[in-house]
């Protein structure tokens, strides 16, 4: 059965809320009913049929042919199945994702993966600010699952990360791992200022020594821990990286001692 496919007719004139276009929300609906769903956010909101041509029947496998930076909340609340976007998406892609897979063959706006609970979100391009981070007023960001960015991430990646794993493969901006509560943040490539600032617990894994750490992080030598080998294997099994990230004896900083100080920054030594 062919995937349920939404082919973009033209770039939208307004921001769209696509949270209603998930397998669970569309189950049992005919094409004519789907076409009448309201997705626009203006005073005269667009309907699905105004923006997309609908083909295919497999509601558990959804494809968007064409993307836009105005596609907000795409895959939000996804609990099962697969959603693939052949292009860019806007803000809050994969928000509160609890199962299934969301693949973005382009770049994403702010708060991608915010509040994720489980499942897998993969972004081929770049991601905006607050990747996996909390919205205003929320006490935690991502709470589980696997979030992969093949490109770069902007500032505040992993803000208030509580559980799960975020992997960023081409570097990120400032304040990565800001206010981390727990979980794991993996970064290959350069990082900006104040990496891990105010992290309480959790693990920040880097492919090089960190730059511009807060002075409230304490050097902890080169611990010989089994975790680095196990996590390298996990990253390679998930096809996130193709070679070990940390090596046999990574360097370590502990902190942020400005808060509870139980977090760790592990990094590959330059000479290994």
Secondary structure, DSSP 8 states (H G I E B T S, - for coil): --EEEEEE-S--SS-EE-TT-SHHHHTT--HHHHHT-B-B-STT--BHHHHEEEE--EEEEEEEES--TTEETTTTT--SSEEEEES---TTTTTT--SSEEEESS-B-TTTTTT--SSEEEESS-B-SSTT---TT-S-S-EEEEEEESS-B-TTTTTT--EEEEEESS-B-SSTTTT--SSEEEE-S---SSTTTT--S-EEEESS--SS--TT-EE------HHHHHHHHHHHHTTS-SS-SS-SS-EEEEE-TTTT--EEEEE--TT-
